[in-house]
Amino acid sequence: MPRIYRRGLIPVTIGIDIASSYVVARAADTEWQAAEITGATVALMLGTRINPLWMLVTGGAIGGLGLL
């Protein structure tokens, strides 16, 4: 794929990713605890280089154990 196409698609891809994340967070955050976990996950993703899959696994474990 030519370089100009890749460079043009990067903003579109980022926009779609942010929009879909927003929609999922709005649907999932029905309680303040869930919103707090979402905020902590966003902060970790922006502030560290931890693989996001670990955050997904941690959130799934918290929900699966009934802690949320």
FENKAGI-V29623 format. One record per residue. RES is the residue in three letters. SS is DSSP state (~ for helix, > for strand, _ for the rest). NEAR is the number of other ideal C-beta (glycine too) atoms within 10 Angstrom. Layout:
[[RES SS NEAR] [RES SS NEAR]]
This chain:
[[MET _ 6] [PRO _ 7] [ARG ~ 7] [ILE ~ 8] [TYR ~ 8] [ARG ~ 10] [ARG ~ 9] [GLY ~ 10] [LEU ~ 11] [ILE ~ 9] [PRO ~ 9] [VAL ~ 9] [THR ~ 10] [ILE ~ 10] [GLY ~ 10] [ILE ~ 10] [ASP ~ 10] [ILE ~ 10] [ALA ~ 10] [SER ~ 10] [SER ~ 13] [TYR ~ 10] [VAL ~ 10] [VAL ~ 11] [ALA ~ 15] [ARG ~ 11] [ALA ~ 8] [ALA ~ 14] [ASP _ 15] [THR _ 9] [GLU _ 10] [TRP ~ 8] [GLN ~ 12] [ALA ~ 16] [ALA ~ 14] [GLU ~ 12] [ILE ~ 20] [THR ~ 17] [GLY ~ 12] [ALA ~ 13] [THR ~ 17] [VAL ~ 13] [ALA ~ 10] [LEU ~ 15] [MET ~ 14] [LEU ~ 7] [GLY ~ 8] [THR _ 9] [ARG _ 6] [ILE _ 12] [ASN _ 10] [PRO ~ 10] [LEU ~ 8] [TRP ~ 10] [MET ~ 17] [LEU ~ 11] [VAL ~ 11] [THR ~ 15] [GLY ~ 17] [GLY ~ 10] [ALA ~ 10] [ILE ~ 14] [GLY ~ 13] [GLY ~ 9] [LEU _ 8] [GLY _ 6] [LEU _ 9] [LEU _ 12]]
